[in-house]
């Protein structure tokens, strides 16, 4: 093994290699109009992100109520943020 080969092996960085591969995959996916995953998948992914944000919001609301219980009890009939969810049945 010559000195140049040893130097090249020592310069290999897994994180750089992985990042370069991910950039290449992202570039290929953006370039092609054909999507790897069906549109229904992306609809469900967006809906799940929305549900996660709503869940976090309810945690914050509960934390605020715990921190300020006197204000919540003194306010007349405070409306909670609740919404009806329509579920489509196939």
C-alpha positions in Angstrom: 0.0 0.0 0.0 1.5 3.4 -0.9 1.3 6.5 1.2 -1.4 8.1 -1.0 -3.7 5.1 -0.5 -3.3 5.2 3.3 -4.0 9.0 3.2 -7.2 8.5 1.1 -8.5 5.8 3.5 -7.9 8.0 6.5 -9.8 10.9 4.8 -13.0 8.9 4.5 -15.7 10.3 6.7 -18.9 8.3 7.0 -21.0 11.3 7.9 -19.8 13.2 4.8 -20.4 10.1 2.6 -23.9 9.6 4.0 -24.8 13.3 3.6 -23.6 13.2 0.0 -25.8 10.2 -0.7 -28.8 11.8 0.9 -28.3 15.0 -1.2 -28.1 12.9 -4.3 -31.3 11.0 -3.5 -33.1 14.2 -2.8 -31.9 15.7 -6.1 -33.1 12.7 -8.0 -36.5 12.8 -6.4 -37.0 16.5 -7.1 -35.9 16.2 -10.7 -38.4 13.5 -11.6 -42.0 14.4 -11.6 -43.0 10.8 -10.9 -43.2 10.5 -7.1 -41.9 7.4 -5.3 -44.8 7.4 -2.9 -48.5 7.7 -3.9 -50.4 11.0 -3.3 -52.6 9.2 -0.7 -49.6 8.7 1.4 -48.8 12.4 1.4 -52.4 13.2 2.3 -52.2 11.0 5.3 -48.8 12.3 6.2 -50.1 15.9 6.2 -53.1 14.9 8.2 -51.0 13.2 10.8 -48.7 16.3 11.1 -51.8 18.4 11.7 -53.1 15.9 14.3 -49.7 16.0 16.1 -49.8 19.8 16.2 -53.3 19.7 17.6 -52.2 17.2 20.3 -49.3 19.5 21.3 -51.6 22.4 21.4 -53.9 20.5 23.8 -50.9 19.8 26.0 -50.0 23.4 26.1 -53.6 24.3 26.9 -53.6 21.8 29.8 -50.3 23.1 31.1 -51.6 26.7 31.1 -54.8 25.6 32.9 -52.6 23.9 35.6 -50.5 27.0 36.0 -53.4 29.4 36.2 -56.3 27.4 37.9 -57.7 30.5 39.7 -58.1 32.5 36.4 -59.8 29.5 34.6 -62.3 28.9 37.4 -63.2 32.6 37.7 -63.9 33.0 34.0 -67.5 32.4 33.1 -68.0 29.3 30.9 -64.7 29.4 29.1 -65.0 27.6 25.7 -62.6 24.8 25.1 -61.2 24.3 21.6 -63.0 21.2 20.5 -64.0 20.4 16.9 -66.1 17.7 15.4 -64.0 15.4 13.1 -65.6 14.1 10.0 -64.7 10.5 9.2 -65.2 9.2 5.8 -66.3 5.6 5.6 -65.4 3.7 2.5 
